[in-house]
Amino acid sequence: MSKVILRTSRHHKIIHFWHSFQMSISSPTPTNDTSIWTSLKQAISASSGFQNWASQLSTPERADLNPDTLVQRYLRETLETLAY
């Protein structure tokens, strides 16, 4: 029972984080937020986890998505995996 409660609680925290993250990157207000997102995006896209994930995408799928969208999709899928 406690594992189910812990998993549910963790799931809700991850979902809450994801929604907050989506809101912050979809409408950055100060320039500082934009520079933080740019640095974060560069660090994520250079990571081995991202590189492995991207290598599993088909070439046309990778070509059709811009770097922002690829990183957002990677983060969403990673957080969804962690939630379960």
RODO-2510 file (C-alpha; in nm, 4 decimals, decimal comma):
residues 84
     n   res          X          Y          Z
     1     m     0,0000     0,0000     0,0000
     2     s     0,2760     0,2483     0,0884
     3     k     0,4491     0,1831    -0,2456
     4     v     0,1278     0,2736    -0,4280
     5     i     0,0897     0,5951    -0,2262
     6     l     0,4556     0,6843    -0,2804
     7     r     0,4311     0,6185    -0,6540
     8     t     0,1104     0,8231    -0,6808
     9     s     0,2627     1,1100    -0,4835
    10     r     0,5762     1,1048    -0,6984
    11     h     0,3611     1,0917    -1,0117
    12     h     0,1669     1,4009    -0,9033
    13     k     0,4873     1,5897    -0,8209
    14     i     0,6373     1,5061    -1,1590
    15     i     0,3194     1,6046    -1,3427
    16     h     0,3037     1,9304    -1,1447
    17     f     0,6692     1,9991    -1,2285
    18     w     0,6044     1,9247    -1,5961
    19     h     0,3073     2,1625    -1,6138
    20     s     0,5074     2,4361    -1,4386
    21     f     0,7967     2,3766    -1,6737
    22     q     0,5696     2,3913    -1,9789
    23     m     0,4217     2,7206    -1,8617
    24     s     0,7633     2,8735    -1,7974
    25     i     0,9095     2,7860    -2,1372
    26     s     0,5997     2,8615    -2,3387
    27     s     0,5931     3,2236    -2,2292
    28     p     0,9264     3,3361    -2,0888
    29     t     0,8987     3,6832    -1,9454
    30     p     1,2383     3,8249    -1,8631
    31     t     1,5391     3,7765    -2,0862
    32     n     1,7015     3,5857    -1,8005
    33     d     1,4429     3,3057    -1,8382
    34     t     1,5260     3,2805    -2,2067
    35     s     1,8984     3,2571    -2,1377
    36     i     1,8396     2,9940    -1,8688
    37     w     1,6265     2,7882    -2,1089
    38     t     1,8925     2,8233    -2,3799
    39     s     2,1673     2,7011    -2,1449
    40     l     1,9498     2,4203    -2,0134
    41     k     1,8524     2,3144    -2,3655
    42     q     2,2184     2,3047    -2,4704
    43     a     2,3178     2,0987    -2,1667
    44     i     2,0301     1,8536    -2,2168
    45     s     2,0957     1,8113    -2,5882
    46     a     2,4640     1,7398    -2,5152
    47     s     2,3790     1,4703    -2,2566
    48     s     2,4260     1,1023    -2,3356
    49     g     2,0650     1,0307    -2,2384
    50     f     1,9347     1,2783    -2,4928
    51     q     2,1782     1,1564    -2,7583
    52     n     2,0677     0,7940    -2,7072
    53     w     1,7015     0,8932    -2,7140
    54     a     1,7445     1,1032    -3,0303
    55     s     1,9327     0,8222    -3,2063
    56     q     1,6219     0,6048    -3,1683
    57     l     1,4061     0,8527    -3,3592
    58     s     1,3681     0,8095    -3,7316
    59     t     1,5701     1,0497    -3,9446
    60     p     1,2624     1,2225    -4,0924
    61     e     1,1137     1,2587    -3,7443
    62     r     1,4320     1,4256    -3,6162
    63     a     1,4539     1,6500    -3,9221
    64     d     1,0934     1,7675    -3,8820
    65     l     1,1402     1,8823    -3,5214
    66     n     1,3301     2,1936    -3,4154
    67     p     1,5776     2,1693    -3,1233
    68     d     1,3335     2,3249    -2,8727
    69     t     1,0653     2,0726    -2,9619
    70     l     1,3091     1,7803    -2,9452
    71     v     1,4296     1,8782    -2,5971
    72     q     1,0727     1,9386    -2,4753
    73     r     0,9633     1,6014    -2,6111
    74     y     1,2637     1,4290    -2,4513
    75     l     1,1872     1,5896    -2,1151
    76     r     0,8169     1,5023    -2,1373
    77     e     0,8852     1,1385    -2,2252
    78     t     1,1554     1,1094    -1,9573
    79     l     0,9284     1,2544    -1,6894
    80     e     0,6401     1,0329    -1,7981
    81     t     0,8685     0,7303    -1,7686
    82     l     0,9841     0,8383    -1,4227
    83     a     0,6238     0,8856    -1,3122
    84     y     0,5506     0,5176    -1,3700
***
